[in-house]
Amino acid sequence: MCERHNGESFISGMILGALVGAAAGILLAPASGEETREAISEETKHAQKKLKRKMSEVAEAAEPYLDELAEQWEDLTEATHDKMDEVRDDVEDFVEEHGPEVAKQVKKATRPLKKLFK
């Protein structure tokens, strides 16, 4: 979790640094309005390329973790299905073995309630 936070901080810092550097360079350089707009456009394109490259690097670095997470999810899903099957089988066995007895006890326990609602 900490690695992810550090990666986000690095990217945020890189973007902020690029923007501040570009703004400082443009504002401090003596240039006409047209030249300034062109410089801003070029710096924006440069920052976009740099951001795309870094995002690609982050995605590539995250891929092994995503693969591992997907594998763990698959294992957990399979284990959950196996446990559900086991519980279902246990319930079916219990009902088959004790169903009539439980039904009698429920009927006996609910007799007073039936009398109340007649």
Number of C-alpha atoms within 10 A of each C-alpha: 5 7 8 11 10 11 12 13 12 13 16 13 12 16 16 12 13 18 16 12 13 18 14 11 15 18 11 8 9 10 12 9 9 9 12 16 13 13 17 17 12 13 19 15 12 14 18 13 12 15 17 12 12 15 13 12 11 15 12 11 11 12 11 11 11 12 11 11 12 12 12 12 12 12 12 12 12 12 12 12 12 12 12 12 12 12 12 12 12 12 12 13 12 11 14 10 11 11 13 11 11 12 12 11 11 11 12 11 11 11 10 10 10 10 8 7 6 5
